[in-house]
């Protein structure tokens, strides 16, 4: 279960306190609870009308869409950061190799001078 599905229905825009209290009577308090409930529980046991069910569904769908978009943005930032780290590592490796070549050249020149 996604952590975001633990979000309470009461905290979503479009769900009134009254509606939230009706849902709580059937232990439907989170997004996950609502997604797992059978429609007959809403219509027969809780006696919710179509307008109430639609408002809950709209609020939950909106929440899921917003959350999903945020997750995609975060994943994109992570991927871009990983790409930049890889590029930085490559540049650093190239710099290290260049420095090592300079050191080797210097050492060789010193050896040549000592031979003279």
C-alpha angles and dihedrals in degrees: 000000000000115000089234090063088067088067110120119248089226090064093057122098111251098031114105125213089246092054091045090053091051090053092047089060087069093041092256102140106132138052089252092052091052093047090053098046122104116238093237089063089058097043103034108025099034094027094221117171126230092261092054093047091048093051091051092046092048092050093048093046091049091049092049092048093049092045092047091051091050091050090052090050091050091048090050092051090049092050092048091049091050090050091050091049090052091050091048090050091051092050091047091049090051090049091050091050091050091050091048090052091051091050091049091049091049091049091050092049090050091051090050091051091049090052091056 
